[in-house]
Amino acid sequence: MFSAFERMMALRYLRARRKEGFVSVIAGFSLAGIALGVATLIIVMAVMNGFRQDLMGRILGFNGHLSVYGAGAGISQYMELADQVRGADGVVSVLPTVEGQVMVTSHGESRGAMVRGVAPERLAERATLADAVVAGSLDALTGGDAVMIGTRLADRLGLALGGDLTLISPKGKVTAFGSVPRIKTYTIVALYEVGMYEFDLGFVFLPLEAAQVYFQMPDQVSYLDVTVSDPDQVRDVTGAIAGTPLNQGVRLRDWRHTNATFFNALQVERNVMFLILTLIILVAAFNIISGLIMLVKDKARDIAILRTMGATRGAVMRVFFLAGASVGIVGTTAGVVLGVVFCDNIESIRQALQSLTGTELFSPEIYFLSRMPAEMDPTEVISVALMSLGLSLAATLYPSWRAARTDPVEALRYE
């Protein structure tokens, strides 16, 4: 498509010489701008994808995909209902759960927490929690005095494995003198860390029977926590569960309803960031236009000489098109490589910067997660690269056309 002569001339015009060094400086800045724009766009999109996937995996792995609530305060025939729910297509596991808010206290420190009572053998089916146990074991979560808490809560209260934790429930016994809070002390038999600050700090797990006794819910549970094989197809599973005989009168809430506002906000933020960062590439493309226009003006006499020696308008246009396209192609390639390498090592880079500056760059109290996630989508990376190439090539059309329209007679007359 491009002859050796055209490639040679394009390369020569891009190289810095004494009288045209400024043009080459503009070309260099344009290349750097495109590379940084592409790399930034890839990194930000990867981080936001990773943030969404990590959050979704932890939230749904911790809470399940679907919750089945009774018509009243609890579910009485929960064993029969759980068996029917397990028989629905797409259901992986069902956890009968007792849930209630309490105040946890130890060593003079207190804070609010959510208690969940589940059967240990069923809890082991939830990989997110089963794999998150860092001390003790789920097998020890039995009896009426055992409890499992998160590492963040243990650090906050100064607790360790084998320590004592006191739970205070506002829904206690009713006496002649009013309602007396229910207070009971438990022994910590396991510590978990799912990597999400809110969960590691605010949730306490009890055996199902112990939670039923503590919250005074004999033979009842608060809801059924259901995990499905494909979270995106949870609506189909919801329809199948709603049609079973025992499920008449129950309320079903899937993760789309529970976390809709949160995930929609993430999606809007992701789209807005994509549009904003695309402007960086667009600005770099305008730099290519300005640089090539200056190059055409500076090389007007050379263009006239080439035309008088037999070069066609098409050849001149291809020379300047190739000069501008080279900046776009090299810049895009460098940006893709930089973005991919950065994403592959983003956690190591964060740790290095954190050690160098002595500050916490990704606080789990603010960002919920304890590590910097990055999930690259190959389709997205290709789309960013194609968009950058398209803008870069489009930016070369007008300057190249202007160079091809240069009149040799007029150019030589004013030299």
HELIX and SHEET records of a PDB file:
HELIX    1   1 ALA A    4  LEU A   14  1                                  11    
HELIX    2   2 GLY A   21  ASN A   63  1                                  43    
HELIX    3   3 TYR A   78  ARG A   86  1                                   9    
HELIX    4   4 PRO A  120  LEU A  123  1                                   4    
HELIX    5   5 ALA A  127  ALA A  130  1                                   4    
HELIX    6   6 LEU A  138  ALA A  140  5                                   3    
HELIX    7   7 THR A  151  LEU A  157  1                                   7    
HELIX    8   8 TYR A  197  GLY A  202  1                                   6    
HELIX    9   9 LEU A  208  TYR A  214  1                                   7    
HELIX   10  10 PRO A  231  GLN A  233  5                                   3    
HELIX   11  11 VAL A  234  ALA A  242  1                                   9    
HELIX   12  12 PRO A  245  ASN A  247  5                                   3    
HELIX   13  13 TRP A  255  THR A  258  1                                   4    
HELIX   14  14 ALA A  260  ASP A  298  1                                  39    
HELIX   15  15 ALA A  300  THR A  308  1                                   9    
HELIX   16  16 ARG A  313  ASP A  344  1                                  32    
HELIX   17  17 ILE A  346  THR A  357  1                                  12    
HELIX   18  18 PRO A  364  TYR A  367  1                                   4    
HELIX   19  19 PRO A  378  ALA A  404  1                                  27    
HELIX   20  20 PRO A  408  ARG A  413  1                                   6    
SHEET    1   A 9 VAL A 133  GLY A 136  0                                        
SHEET    2   A 9 GLY A 178  TYR A 192 -1                                        
SHEET    3   A 9 ALA A 146  GLY A 150  1                                        
SHEET    4   A 9 PHE A 203  PRO A 207 -1                                        
SHEET    5   A 9 GLU A 109  VAL A 118  1                                        
SHEET    6   A 9 VAL A  91  SER A 106 -1                                        
SHEET    7   A 9 TYR A 223  VAL A 228 -1                                        
SHEET    8   A 9 LEU A  66  TYR A  69 -1                                        
SHEET    9   A 9 ARG A 251  ASP A 254 -1                                        
SHEET    1   B 7 VAL A 133  GLY A 136  0                                        
SHEET    2   B 7 GLY A 178  TYR A 192 -1                                        
SHEET    3   B 7 ALA A 146  GLY A 150  1                                        
SHEET    4   B 7 PHE A 203  PRO A 207 -1                                        
SHEET    5   B 7 GLU A 109  VAL A 118  1                                        
SHEET    6   B 7 VAL A  91  SER A 106 -1                                        
SHEET    7   B 7 ASP A 164  THR A 175 -1                                        
END                                                                             
